[in-house]
């Protein structure tokens, strides 16, 4: 496996390095720095196959913790043991490799859909019950208004008779 060959880069002034060379220097400073937790956002975007393989080996053998954002499924499946999934304003965590994560997420979505269906059914029953109660109240109110009207008419009739 080819190494990064940093010896030549270490002799150069940083400002004279190319953009790719600067990326490698920054990567090495982070990896070999005294950090316990390293955050990476799409770390393989500028790495070729050999450098990606080296990074995978380094991460797997490291005692450090890594939080990695990546769309590189192959890379993730070789290094990740825990996944955080952000969906619909919720963060869920899944343990295992990438395939286990996908299966767990499918299971979670199925359970959520079932729970939503159950909740929606309960809401529909509650809506029906509320509608029925409102209709009953309207009828009761109409009966009360009708009774008040009858009482008034009877009072007026009594007044006329007296």
Buried (B, 14 or more C-beta within 10 A) or exposed (E): EEEBEEEEBEEEEEEEBEEEBBBBBEBBEBBEEEEEEBEBEEBBEEBEEEBBBBBBEBBEEEEBEBEBEBEBEEBBEBBBEEBEBEEEEEEBEBEBBBEBBBEBBEEBEEEEEEEEEEEEEEEEEEEEEEEEEEEEEEEEEEEEEEEEEEEEEEEEEEEEEE
